[in-house]
Amino acid sequence: MDGVIVSVLVLGAGAVGSTVTRAFLGSGETVTVGTRSATQLPGAAAVPLDASDAGTLTRAAEGCSTIVVCTNPPYHRWRSDWPPIVDAVIRAARQTGSDIVMIGNLYSYGTASMPMRETTPEQPAESKGEVRRDLWETLRAATKRGDVRAVEVRASDYFGPGAGADAHLGTRFFRPILASKRSWAVGNPALPHSWAYLPDLASTVVAASAYTGEWGRVWHVPAATDLSRTAICRQVNERYGVRGSISGIPSSLLKGIGAVNPVMREVAASSYQFTAPFLSDASETERELDVRSTDWETALDDTVAFYRS
């Protein structure tokens, strides 16, 4: 697509949506961002829409080459809120000829043998993994029928500038440690875990949208590191001259909070990802899309600079 200006509709303006928007703009493409409140992002047009409203979504997608689904309902509403969104996206893409790039995660693999690859069988361990598996099957089936072209870009837990309080390696991890205080973590912080840098996620999305091979498939975002949170905390202390620490939240406390808080109930349900090594392999994606992860120290420096700003 060299020399061709492409129009992209990005659904969602959170940490992922805003980073994806910047990546498409940086590649010379025009971007419209769709959110309920018509969130304005620098360089992009904004449109108010409900992602589950097929009519509004179709009008917003007219003339767009790609719809990128970066929106994400609250954990406890996934089963009710996600299917209407995917159905509306498929209807809009079918009517406008737009491709679909869905931002996904690794939940559908469950407790698969590690590392998880693009071809690892999906065996969800809890309800959110079942939802993600079913969403992708709906998109894959629509692609197989020839109704649309869809791919899913799957990332392990993300980090980087813009990652907020809901990210395991976000605000609640970095800010206490940089203030030489204790950070509290879900699960065992000493276990290795794959971490996807937000700009690498965005680069993978841009590359996937331009892929000229077979669609109806999964791509993995290359991880910037597989270090444990304990090891990352140690590096932050040594590299930035602080004295933070990290401890795991007792599982009994997490379950207790979940008894009265529906979001934390879902966090507890997916905490198996932090009770054993949780590792992603993106070798196939790196080979086919020619994407690479950002150097870990560069990613860490940029992330720390964001939380210190």
SEVO-567316 format. One record per residue: residue number from 1; residue in one letter; y, z negated, x negated of N, C-alpha, C, O in turn. Coordinates in steps of 0.1 Angstrom, whole numbers. Each point is the difference from the previous one (the first is absolute). Layout:
// residues N
 pos code    ny    nz    nx   cay   caz   cax    cy    cz    cx    oy    oz    ox
 NUM    a     Y     Z     X     Y     Z     X     Y     Z     X     Y     Z     X
...
// end
This chain:
// residues 309
 pos code    ny    nz    nx   cay   caz   cax    cy    cz    cx    oy    oz    ox
   1    m   -12     0    -8    12     0     8    13     0    -9    10    -4     5
   2    d   -11     9   -17    11     0    -9    11     9     6    -2    11     5
   3    g    14   -17    -5    12     8     5     1     0    15     9     6     6
   4    v   -18   -12     1     0    -1    15     4   -14     5    -6   -10    -4
   5    i    16    10    12     5   -13     6    -9    -3    12    -1     7     9
   6    v    -6   -19   -10    -9    -4    10     6   -12     8     6    -8    -6
   7    s    -8     8    19     5   -11     8   -12    -9     4   -10     4     4
   8    v    12   -17    -6   -10   -10     2     5   -10     9    11    -5     0
   9    l   -20     0    10     3   -11     8    -8   -12    -4   -12     0    -1
  10    v    19   -10    -3    -6   -13    -5     1   -10    12    12    -3     4
  11    l   -23    -3     0     0   -10    11     0   -13    -7   -10    -4    -6
  12    g    21    -4     7     0   -13    -6    10    -1   -11     1    10    -8
  13    a     6   -21     6    11    -1   -10    -2   -13    -8    10    -5    -5
  14    g   -22    -1     5    -2   -12    -7    -2     3   -15     5    11    -5
  15    a   -12   -19    -3    -1     2   -14    -7    13    -3     4     7    -9
  16    v   -15    -4    17    -7    13    -3     8    12     5     2     9    -7
  17    g     3   -10    19     8    11     6    12     4    -8     3    12    -3
  18    s     5   -22    -2    12     2    -8    -4     6   -13     7     9    -5
  19    t   -18   -14    -2    -4     6   -13    -5    14     2     3     8    -9
  20    v   -10    -5    19    -5    13     3    12    10     2     0    11    -4
  21    t     9   -16    12    12     8     3     7     4   -13     4    11    -2
  22    r    -2   -21    -7     7     3   -13    -8    10    -8     6     9    -7
  23    a   -19   -10     7    -8    10    -7     1    14     5     1     9    -8
  24    f    -1    -7    21     1    13     5    14     6    -3     2    11    -3
  25    l     8   -20     5    14     5    -3     1     3   -15     7    10    -3
  26    g   -13   -17    -6     0     3   -14    -7    13    -3     3     5   -11
  27    s   -12    -1    19    -7    13    -2     7    12     6    -4    11     0
  28    g    17   -14     5     8    11     6    -2     3    14     4    10     5
  29    e   -12   -19     2    -3     3    14    10    -8     9     6   -10    -4
  30    t    -4    15    17     8    -7     9    -9    -9     8   -11     3     4
  31    v    16   -15     0    -8   -10     6     8    -6    13    12    -2    -1
  32    t   -20     1    11     5    -8    12    -9   -12     1   -12     1     0
  33    v    19   -12     2    -7   -13     2     0    -4    14    11    -1     6
  34    g   -23    -2     0    -1    -4    14    -3   -14     1   -11    -5    -4
  35    t    19    -3    11    -3   -14     3     6    -3    13     8     7     6
  36    r   -12   -19     0     6    -4    13    15    -1     0     7     3     9
  37    s    -2    -8   -21    15    -3    -1     7    11    -7    12    -2    -4
  38    a   -18    13     1     6    11    -8     6    -5   -13    11     2    -3
  39    t   -20    -9    -5     4    -5   -12     5    11   -10    -6    10    -2
  40    q    18   -13    -4     6    10    -9    -4    -3   -14     1   -11    -5
  41    l    -7    21    -2    -3    -1   -14     8    10    -7     2    12     5
  42    p     3   -15   -17     9     9    -8    -7    14    -1   -11     1    -5
  43    g    19     9     8    -5    14    -2    -8     6    11    -3    12     0
  44    a    -1   -20    10    -9     4    10     7     0    14     9    -8     2
  45    a   -14    17     7     5    -1    13    -8   -11     8   -11    -4    -5
  46    a    16    -1    16    -7   -11     7    -1     4    15     9     6     5
  47    v   -20   -10     1    -2     3    14    -6   -12     7   -10    -6    -6
  48    p    14     2    17    -6   -11     7   -13     5     7     1    10     8
  49    l   -12   -17   -10   -12     4     7   -10   -11     0    -1    -8    -9
  50    d    -8     9    19   -12    -9     1   -11     9    -4    -3    10     6
  51    a    -4   -14   -17   -11     8    -6   -11     3    10    -8     9    -3
  52    s     7   -17    13   -11     2    10     4     9    12    -8     3     9
  53    d    21     2   -10     5     9    11    -1    14    -5     8     5    -8
  54    a   -18     2    13    -3    14    -5    11    10     2     3     8    -8
  55    g     4   -10    19    11    10     3    11    -2   -10     5    10    -5
  56    t     0   -22     3    11    -2    -9    -4     4   -14     7     5    -8
  57    l   -20    -9     4    -5     3   -13    -1    15    -2     4     5   -11
  58    t    -8     3    21    -1    14    -1    14     6    -3     2     9    -8
  59    r     8   -13    16    14     5    -2     5    -3   -14     6     8    -6
  60    a    -9   -20     1     4    -4   -14    -7     9   -11     6     2   -10
  61    a   -18     2    13    -8     7   -10     2    15     0    -5     7    -8
  62    e    13    -2    18     2    15     0     6     4   -13    10    -5    -5
  63    g   -16    15    -1     5     6   -13    -5    -8   -12     4     4   -11
  64    c   -11   -14    13    -5    -8   -12   -14     5    -4    -8     4     8
  65    s     7    -4   -21   -13     4    -6   -10   -11     1   -13     2     1
  66    t    18   -15    -2    -9   -11    -1     5   -12     7    12    -3     0
  67    i   -21    -4     7     3   -14     6    -7   -10    -9   -12     1    -1
  68    v    20   -10    -5    -6   -10    -8     0   -14     8    11    -4     3
  69    v   -22    -1    -1    -1   -12     9     0   -13    -9   -10    -4    -6
  70    c    22    -2     5     2   -12    -9     2   -12     9     1   -11    -6
  71    t    -1    12    19     2   -11     9   -12    -9    -1   -11     5    -3
  72    n    13   -18     7   -12    -9     0     3   -11    10     8    -9    -3
  73    p   -15     9    14     1   -11    10    -4   -13    -6    -7    -1   -10
  74    p    12   -10    16    -4   -13    -4   -16    -2     0    -6     6     9
  75    y     1   -13   -19   -14    -2    -1    -7    -2    13   -10     7     3
  76    h    15   -17     5    -8    -4    12     1    10    11    -6    -2    11
  77    r    14    13   -13     1    10    11    -6    14    -5     2    10     7
  78    w    -9   -10   -18    -6    12    -4    -9     7    10     2    12     3
  79    r   -10   -19     3   -10     6     9     7     6    13    -5    10     5
  80    s    16   -16    -1     6     5    12    11    11    -4     2     9     8
  81    d     5   -11   -19    12     8    -3    -4    13    -8     7    10     1
  82    w   -17   -11   -10    -3    12    -8    -5    12     7     6    11    -3
  83    p   -16   -12    12    -5    12     6    11     9     7    -1    12    -2
  84    p    10   -18    10    10     9     6     9     7   -10     4    11     2
  85    i    -2   -17   -14     9     6   -10    -8    12    -6     6    11    -1
  86    v   -18   -13    -2    -8    11    -6    -2    12    10     1    11    -3
  87    d    -3   -15    16    -1    11    10    13     8     1     0    12     1
  88    a    11   -20    -1    13     7     1     3     9   -12     5    11     1
  89    v    -9   -16   -13     2     8   -12    -8    13     0     5    10    -3
  90    i   -17   -11     8    -9    12     1     6    10    10     0    12    -3
  91    r     5   -17    14     5     9    10    13     7    -5     2    12     2
  92    a     6   -20    -9    13     6    -6    -4    10   -11     6    11     0
  93    a   -15   -14    -8    -4     9   -11    -6    13     5     3    10    -5
  94    r   -11   -12    16    -7    12     5    11    10     7    -2    12    -1
  95    q    12   -18     7    10     8     7    10     6   -10     6    11     3
  96    t    -3   -18   -14    10     5   -10    -6     7   -12     8     6    -7
  97    g   -21    -7     5    -6     6   -12     2    -9   -12    -3     5   -12
  98    s     8   -17    13     2    -9   -11   -14    -6    -5    -9    -2     8
  99    d     9     0   -21   -12    -7    -6     3   -15     2    11    -4     2
 100    i   -22    -4    -4     1   -14     1    -5    -7   -12   -11     3    -5
 101    v    19   -12    -1    -4    -8   -11     1   -15     5    11    -5     2
 102    m   -23    -1    -1     0   -14     5    -1    -9   -12    -8     2    -9
 103    i    17   -12     9    -1   -11   -10   -11   -10     4     1    -5    11
 104    g   -11     3   -19   -11    -9     3    -2   -10   -10     8    -2   -10
 105    n   -19    -6    11    -3   -10    -9   -15     0    -3    -7     9     4
 106    l     1   -20   -10   -14     0    -3    -8    -9     9   -12    -3    -3
 107    y    18    -1    14    -7    -9     9   -13     5     6    -9    -7     2
 108    s     8    20     0   -11     6     7   -13    -1    -9   -11     2     5
 109    y    13    -4   -18   -12     0    -9    -7   -14     1   -11    -1    -4
 110    g    18    -9     9    -6   -13     1    -3    -6   -14     8     0    -9
 111    t   -20    -5     8    -5    -7   -13    -8    10    -7   -11    -4    -6
 112    a    15    16     5    -8    11    -7    -1    -4   -15     7    -8    -5
 113    s   -17    15    -2    -1    -2   -14    12     5    -7     6    10     5
 114    m    -2   -17   -16    12     4    -7    -3     9   -12   -10    -1    -6
 115    p    20    10     3    12     2     7    -1     9    12   -10     8     0
 116    m    19    -9     9     0     9    12     5    13    -4    11     1    -6
 117    r   -18    10    10     4    13    -3     4     8    13    -3    -5    11
 118    e     8    17   -13     4     8    12   -12     3     9     1     3    12
 119    t   -13    -3   -18   -12     3     7    -9   -12     4   -11     2     5
 120    t    16   -14    -7    -7   -12     3    -2    -1    15     9     2     8
 121    p   -22    -5    -3    -2    -1    14     9   -11     6     2   -10    -6
 122    e     2    12    19     8   -10     7    -8   -10     7    -8     4    10
 123    q     8   -16   -14    -7   -11     7     9   -12     2    -1   -10    -8
 124    p    10    11    18    10   -11     2    -6   -14     1   -11    -2     5
 125    a    18    -8   -10    -4   -13     0     6    -8    11    -4   -12     3
 126    e    15    17     3     7    -7    11     7    11     9     0    12    -3
 127    s     7   -17    13     5     9    10    11    10    -5     0    11     4
 128    k     8   -15   -13    11     9    -5    -6    11    -8     5    12     0
 129    g   -16   -15    -7    -7    11    -7    -7    10    10     0    12    -2
 130    e    -5   -18    13    -5     9    11    11     9     6    -3    12     2
 131    v    15   -17     0    11     8     5     3    11   -10     2    11     5
 132    r    -1   -14   -17     4    10   -10   -11    10    -1     3    12    -1
 133    r   -15   -15     1   -12     9     0     1    10    12    -1    12    -1
 134    d     4   -18    13     0     8    12    13     9     0    -1    12     5
 135    l    12   -16   -10    12     8     0    -3    12    -9     4    12     4
 136    w   -10   -14   -16    -2    11    -9   -11    10     6     2    12    -1
 137    e   -12   -18     8   -10     9     6     7     9    11    -4    12     1
 138    t    14   -17     6     7     8    10     8    11    -7    -1    11     5
 139    l     7   -14   -16     8    10    -7    -9    10    -6     2    12     0
 140    r   -13   -17    -6   -10     9    -7    -6    10    10    -2    12    -2
 141    a    -2   -18    14    -6     9    10    10    10     5    -4    12     3
 142    a    17   -15    -1    10     9     4     2    11   -10     2    12     3
 143    t    -4   -15   -16     1    10   -11   -12     9     1     1    12    -2
 144    k   -13   -18     4   -12     8     0     0    10    12    -5    11    -2
 145    r    11   -15    13     1     9    11    10    11    -2     0    10     7
 146    g     9   -12   -17    10    10    -2    13    -2     8     9     8     0
 147    d    -8   -20     6    12    -4     8    12    -2   -10    11     4     3
 148    v   -14   -11   -14    11    -4    -9    -6     0   -14   -12     2    -2
 149    r    20    -4    -8    -4    -3   -14     5   -14    -3    12    -2     0
 150    a   -22    -7    -3     4   -14    -3    -8    -5   -13   -11     4    -2
 151    v    18   -12    -5    -6    -7   -11     4   -15     1    11    -3     6
 152    e   -18    -6   -13     4   -14     0     2    -4   -15   -10     2    -8
 153    v    21    -7     4     2    -5   -13    -1   -15     0     7    -8     7
 154    r   -18     3   -13    -4   -14     0     5    -8   -13    -3     5   -11
 155    a    10   -15    13     4    -9   -11    -5   -14     1    -2    -5    11
 156    s    -1    -1   -22    -3   -14     0    13    -7     2    10     7     2
 157    d   -10   -20    -2    12    -8     2    11     5    -9    -2     2   -12
 158    y    14     1    17    11     5    -7    10   -10    -6     0   -11     5
 159    f     7    15   -15    11    -8    -5    11     9    -5    -2    12     0
 160    g    13   -18    -4    11     8    -5    13    -3     7     0    -8     9
 161    p    11    15   -13    13    -2     6    -1     2    15    -5    11     5
 162    g     9   -20     3     0     1    15   -12    -8     6     0    -2    12
 163    a   -10    -1   -20   -12    -8     6     5   -13     5     6    -8    -8
 164    g    -8     4    20     6   -12     6   -10   -11     1   -10    -1    -8
 165    a    12    -8    17    -7   -12     2   -15     2     5    -8    -9    -2
 166    d     6    21     8   -13     2     5   -10     7   -10   -11     2     3
 167    a    16     0   -15    -8     6   -11    -5   -11    -8     7   -10    -4
 168    h   -20    11     0    -6   -11    -8     6    -1   -14    -1   -10    -6
 169    l     6    21     1     7     0   -13    15     4     3     5     9    -7
 170    g     1   -16    17    13     3     3     9   -12    -2    -1    -7   -10
 171    t    11     5    19    10   -10    -1    -6   -14    -2     5    -7    -9
 172    r   -15     3    16    -6   -13    -1    -8    -2   -13    -3   -12    -3
 173    f     0    22    -3    -7    -1   -14    11    -1   -11     0    -9    -7
 174    f     9    19     7     9     1   -12    11   -10     0     3    -6   -10
 175    r     3     4    22    12    -9     0    -3   -14    -5     8    -5    -8
 176    p   -18    -2    13    -3   -13    -5    -3    -1   -15     5    -8    -7
 177    i   -13    18     3    -4     0   -15    13     3    -8     1    -7   -11
 178    l     7    16    15    12     3    -8    10   -12     0     8    -1    -9
 179    a   -10    -8    19     9   -12     0    -8   -12    -6     4   -11     2
 180    s   -15    14    -9    -8   -10    -7    -6   -10    10     0   -12    -3
 181    k    -4    17    15    -6    -9    10   -14     5     3    -5    10    -7
 182    r    -1   -16    16   -14     4     4     0    10    11     7    -1    10
 183    s   -16    11   -12    -2    10    11   -14    -3     6   -10    -3    -7
 184    w     9     4    20   -12    -2     7    -7    13     4     7     9     6
 185    a   -20    -7    -8    -6    12     2   -12    -1     9    -7   -10     1
 186    v     5    21     7   -12     0     9   -12     3    -9     0     9    -9
 187    g   -11   -17    10   -12     2    -7     1    -5   -14     8    -9    -3
 188    n   -17    14    -6     0    -5   -14     8     9    -9    -3    12    -2
 189    p    15   -17    -3     9     8    -8    -6     4   -13     6     9    -7
 190    a   -17   -14     3    -5     3   -14    -9    12     1    -6     4   -11
 191    l     3     2    22    -9    12     1     8    13    -2    11     1     4
 192    p   -18     9   -10     7    13    -2     2     7    13    -8    -1     9
 193    h    19     8    -8     4     7    13     8    12    -4     8     0    -9
 194    s   -11    11    16     8    12    -2    14    -1     7     1    -4    11
 195    w     9     8   -19    14    -1     6     7    14    -1     0     6   -11
 196    a     4    -1    22     7    14     0    15    -2    -1     6    -7     9
 197    y     0    14   -18    15     0    -2     6     9    11    -4    11     1
 198    l    14   -16     6     5     8    11     4    14    -3    -3     9     7
 199    p    11    -7   -19     3    14    -3   -12     9    -3     0    12     3
 200    d   -12   -18    -7   -12     7    -2    -6     4    13    -6    11     2
 201    l     7   -20     8    -5     3    13     8    12     6    -6     9     5
 202    a    19    -9    -7     9    11     5    -3    13    -7    -1    10     6
 203    s    -1   -11   -19    -4    13    -8   -13     6     5    -1    12     1
 204    t    -8   -21     2   -13     5     5     2     6    14    -7    11     3
 205    v    15   -16     5     3     5    14     6    14    -2    -4    10     7
 206    v    14    -8   -16     7    13    -2   -10    10    -4    -1    11     4
 207    a    -8   -15   -14   -10     9    -5   -10     4    10    -4    11     1
 208    a     0   -21     8   -10     3    10     5     9    11    -7     9     5
 209    s    20   -10    -3     7     9    10     0    14    -4     1     9     8
 210    a    -2    -6   -21     1    13    -5   -13     6    -4    -1    11    -6
 211    y   -10   -18     8   -13     4    -4    -5    13     7     2     1    12
 212    t    -7     8   -20    -4    13     5   -15     1     3    -5    10     4
 213    g    -2   -21    -7   -15     0     2    -3    -5    14     8     1    10
 214    e   -20    -7    -9    -5    -4    13     7   -13     5     1    -9    -8
 215    w     3     9    21     5   -12     6   -11    -7     7   -11     3    -1
 216    g    15   -14     9   -10    -8     7    -7    -9   -10   -12    -2     1
 217    r    19    -3   -11    -6    -8   -10     9   -11    -4    11    -1     5
 218    v   -16    -8   -14     6   -12    -4     5     1   -15    -7     6    -8
 219    w    19   -11     5     5    -1   -13     2   -15    -3     5    -7     8
 220    h    -8     3   -21     3   -14    -4    13     1    -9     1     8    -9
 221    v     7   -18    10    12    -2    -8    -5    -6   -14    -6   -11     1
 222    p     9    17   -12    -4    -6   -13     7   -14    -1    12    -2     2
 223    a   -20    -8    -6     5   -13    -2     7    -2   -13    -4     6   -10
 224    a    15   -13    10     8    -2   -12    -7   -11    -9     1     0   -12
 225    t    -9    -9    18    -7   -10    -7   -11    -6     9     1     1    12
 226    d   -11    -6   -19   -11    -8     7     1   -15    -4   -10    -7     2
 227    l    21     3    -7     1   -14    -4     0   -10    11     4     4    11
 228    s    -9   -16   -13     0   -10    10    15    -5     1     8     2    -9
 229    r    -6    -9    20    14    -6     2     2   -11   -11    12    -2    -4
 230    t   -22    -5     0     1   -10   -10     5     6   -13     9    -5    -7
 231    a   -15    17     3     3     7   -12    14     6     1     8    -1   -10
 232    i    -4     6    22    13     5     1    11   -11    -1    10     2    -6
 233    c   -13   -13    12     9   -12    -1     2    -4   -15    11    -3    -4
 234    r   -22     3    -3     1    -3   -14     9    10    -8     8    -3    -8
 235    q   -10    16    12     8    10    -7    15    -1     4     8     2    -9
 236    v    -5    -5    21    13    -2     4     7   -11    -7    11     1    -5
 237    n   -19   -12     3     6   -12    -7     3     4   -15    11    -3    -5
 238    e   -20    10    -1     1     4   -14    11    10    -2     8     0   -10
 239    r    -8    10    19     9    11    -2    15    -3     4     9     6    -6
 240    y    -7   -15    16    13    -2     5     5   -15    -3    10    -4     6
 241    g   -18    -3   -13     5   -14    -4     1   -10    11     9    -8     0
 242    v   -18     9     9     0   -10    11   -13    -8    -1    -9     2    -8
 243    r     7   -12    18   -11    -9    -1    -6    -2    14    -3   -11     4
 244    g     1    22     3    -6     0    13   -15    -3     0    -6     1   -11
 245    s     0    -4    22   -14    -2     1    -5     6    14     8     3     8
 246    i   -21    -3    -6    -5     6    12   -13    -8     4    -8    -3    -9
 247    s     6     0    21   -11    -7     5    -5     7    13     8     6     7
 248    g   -21    -7    -4    -5     5    13     2    -9    11    -1   -12    -1
 249    i     4    18    13     2    -8    12   -14    -4     5    -9     9     1
 250    p     6   -22     1   -14    -4     5    -3     8    12     8     2     9
 251    s   -21     3    -8    -4     8    11     1    -8    13     2     6    11
 252    s    -5   -19   -11     1    -8    12    14     0     5     2     0    12
 253    l     8     0   -21    14     0     4     4    13     6     7     1    11
 254    l   -12    10   -17     3    14     5    -6     1    14     6     6     9
 255    k   -18   -10    -7    -7     1    13     8    -9    11     1     3    11
 256    g     3   -15   -16     7    -9     9    13     6     5     4    -1    12
 257    i     4     8   -21    12     7     4    -3    11     9     7     3    10
 258    g   -18     4   -13    -4    12     8    -4    -4    15     0     8     9
 259    a    -4   -21    -7    -3    -4    13    11     0    10    -1     1    12
 260    v    14    -2   -18    12     0     9     9    12    -3    10     2     7
 261    n   -13     5   -18     8    12    -3    -8    12    -1    -9     1    -9
 262    p    11     9    18    -9    11     1     0     9   -12   -10     6    -4
 263    v    22    -5    -3     1     9   -12    -8    -7   -11    -8     7    -7
 264    m     9   -20     5    -7    -7   -11   -15     0     3    -8    -1    -9
 265    r     4     1    22   -14     1     4    -6    13    -6   -11     0    -5
 266    e    19    11     6    -5    13    -5     1     0   -16    -9     6    -6
 267    v    18   -13     0     0    -2   -14   -12    -7    -5    -7     4   -10
 268    a     3   -14    17   -12    -8    -3   -12     9     1    -9    -1    -8
 269    a     9    10    19   -12     8     2    -2    10   -11   -12     4    -3
 270    s    23     1    -4    -1     9   -10     0    -6   -14     2     7   -10
 271    s    -2   -20     9     1    -7   -13   -13     2    -9     1    -4   -11
 272    y   -11    10    17   -12     3    -8     4     9   -12    -7     0   -10
 273    q    18     7    11     5     9   -10     4    -8   -13     2     6   -10
 274    f     0   -19    12     4    -8   -11   -10   -11    -3     4   -10    -7
 275    t   -16    12    11   -11   -10    -4   -10     6    -9   -10    -6    -3
 276    a    12    19    -1    -8     7    -9     8    11    -6    11     3     5
 277    p   -15     3   -17     8    11    -5     2    11    10    -9     3     8
 278    f    21     3    -7     3    10    10     7    11    -7    12     0    -3
 279    l   -20    11     0     5    10   -10    -2    14     6    -9     3     7
 280    s    20     5   -10     0    14     5    -1     9   -11     6    -2   -11
 281    d   -13    13    13    -1    11   -10     7    12     6    -3     4    11
 282    a    12     3   -18     7    12     5    -3    12    -9     9     9    -1
 283    s   -20    -9    -6    -3    11    -9     1    14     6     5     9    -6
 284    e   -11    -8    18     0    13     7    14     4     4     4    12    -2
 285    t     4   -21     7    14     2     3     8     5   -12     8     9     0
 286    e   -10   -17   -11     7     4   -12    -3    14    -5     8     7    -5
 287    r   -21    -4     6    -4    14    -4     5    11     9     5    10    -5
 288    e    -6   -12    18     3    10    10    15     2     2     5    11     2
 289    l     2   -22    -2    15     0     3     8    -1   -12    12     1     0
 290    d   -18    -4   -12     7    -1   -12    11   -11     1    12     2    -4
 291    v   -16   -13     9     9   -12     1    -5   -11    -9   -12    -1    -2
 292    r    21    -7    -3    -4   -11    -9     8   -12     3    11     1     6
 293    s   -16   -12    -9     7   -13     2    11    -2   -10    -1     5   -11
 294    t    12   -12    15    10    -4    -9    -5   -10   -10    -8    -8     3
 295    d    13     9   -16    -4   -10   -10     3   -14     6    11    -2     6
 296    w   -21    -7    -8     1   -13     6    12    -8    -4     7    -6     9
 297    e    -3     6   -22    11    -7    -4    13     5     6     9    -8     3
 298    t    -8    21    -2    12     6     6     1    -4    15    11    -3     4
 299    a   -22     4     3     0    -4    14     3   -15     1     8    -4    10
 300    l   -13    -4   -19     3   -14     1    15    -3    -3     6    -8     7
 301    d     0    15   -17    14    -2    -3     9     4    12     9    -7     4
 302    d   -13    18     2     8     5    12    -1   -10    12    10    -2     7
 303    t   -22    -3    -6    -2    -9    12     8   -13    -2     6    -5     9
 304    v    -7    -1   -21     7   -12    -3    15     2     1     7    -9     5
 305    a    -2    20   -10    14     3     1     4     0    15    11    -5     3
 306    f   -19    10     6     3     1    14     1   -15     5    10    -3     8
 307    y   -19    -6   -11     0   -13     5    11    -9    -6     5   -10     5
 308    r     0    15   -17    11    -8    -6    14     5     4    10    -6    -4
 309    s   -10    18    11    13     6     3     7    -7    12    11     3     4
// end
